[in-house]
Amino acid sequence: MLGWYPGHMNKARRQIQEALPEIDVAIEVLDARLPYSSANPMLASLTRHTPVLKILSRADLADPERTREWVAYFDAQPDTRALAVTTTNARELKRIPKLCHELAGQIRADRDVRVMVMGIPNVGKSTLINGLAGRSIAKTGNEPAVTKRQQKVRITGRVALIDTPGVLWPKIEDQASAYRLAATGAIRDTAIDYVDVAVVTAAELARRYPEALRSRYKLVELPGYAPNPDADRVEADGPQRVDLLALAGFDGHAILRDIASRRGGLRAGGEVDLHRGAEVLLHELRDGKLGRLTLETPDDIPPPPAPEAEAEAGTGTEALPRDNDSGDDSETA
């Protein structure tokens, strides 16, 4: 099981909690392809008395229709607004200071609106801040673990931003969310089982975007999945595990084998290199080469757990298997 709550994230949580009393508005940056899974429930708890602007980043990679559904979903919540943007598009970012002022309400005329920018690793926080500032302020990178500490920057529109390191949470309750986060790169690749994630992702894409899979990889069919208790399962052992392939209804193993065999993963003797297929699928998904895709809708949000279930849950562990103990997952672009 993956332990992914290193010390600097615990420190970041304390820093956020200490700074929030002086904050007028919180900006939570989400990945538009998975707005539920990329929302840290711990941040929702910390900001429950603070107006929140939900920024759905990477909107250029997400399904436009699904994005509209998510914006409407967030806009219907109290003291919350949502805006879908491409964080490198300066024109789209110009609306953000105005929305912050609207959420903040009446403040003294002689001071800026104080805004804290937060989110999990690898959702585009640093790129957003650089775009708002019009210059390189926050360090960016194409993997978690970039921003390490809080930093402040004043932008046009009388807004003062406080950046924070990306903060993950001690336990993911929803296994499907864990796989979606891994598929999009929010969890460091060295901390996941690449093939495992790609198998589940292939099944989910077959359910949601079958034509995108068929077209990209020239697949003749997308085989259905029938659970076999005598076969090796994608899921790790344990009675609490959900068979995500059964829920998707497609055989992710078979789909991944087909992708691998068509993309340089066919070895001598007919052996198929599944890791090669996993690399192709996950990298091309992240790069937008399968088209504009969204991996969840508001209907996928699970119902809240019963109070007695929460009390018995304890601290728990994260849902994804790992290859090794890489630990430091913080923020990236």
C-alpha positions, 0 to 999 in steps of 0.5 A: 500500500502506498504511504503518501503523506510525507512530512512537508504535506503535514506542515503545509496543512498546518500553514494553510490552517493558520493563514485562513483566518486572514484570507478573503477567498480560497481558490482551489485548482482542480483538474477539469478531467476529474474535478471530484477526484482532484478535490482534496476533502481535507481542504473542503473541511478547512475552507468551509467558512471561506468563499471558494473559487473552483478553477477547473484547469486543463479545460483544453484536455477535458470534454467540454460538455462534461465541463459545463456539467461540473461548472453548473454543479459547483455554481449551485453550491453556497459561496462557491463559483467555478471557472474552467480555464486553460492555465496558459491562456492569459485571456481566460485568466482575466476573469479570476480577479473579478470573481474573487472580488465578487466572492469576497464581498465588501472589504476595505478600499485600501487593501487587496482581496487576500486569496489563497491558492490551493490544490493537490499536486499536479493540477496546474497551481503554479502555472495558474499563478504565473499566468495571473502574475504575467511572469514566472513566480512559481516553479513548474514541472511535469511531475509532483513535488515542485512547490515546497513552501508558501509564497506571496504575489500581488497581481493586477485587479487588487488581488494578493495571492498566497501560493501553497504546496500541493497537499494530498490527504492521508486516505482515499476513500474511493478506489476509482478516484485513486486510479483516476489520479494515478492515470492523470499523473497526480501521483508520482509514477514511481509510486504506482503499478503502471500496468495496474493503473493502465488496465483499469484506465483502459476499461474506464475509457472503453466505458466512457469513450469507446470511439476514442480508444478504437480510433486511436489504437485501431482496435477491432473490439472492446471485450467485455469483462466477466469476473473469474474467481480463479483468475489473477485479478487486477485488484489487490487481495482483500475483502474491501476491494471493489472490482473496478473492471466489473464496474466498467464492464470491459476487460482492461487486460485484453484492451491493454494487450491489444494496444501493446501489440500494436505499439511496439510491445510484441516480443519474440515468440508472441509475448506481449509487453504490457508495460509498453502498452501501459506507457503508451496509454497513460502518456497519450491520455495525459498529453491529450492524444486520445481527444478531450476526455473527462473521467468522471461526472457529478453522477459519479460522486459516491454518497457520503459514508454513514456516520458509524462507517466514518467512525470505524474507518480509522486512518486507513491506507491508500488504494493503489499498489506501488512499485517502491517507496518514492515519497515526496509528492508535492505540487506541479504545473 
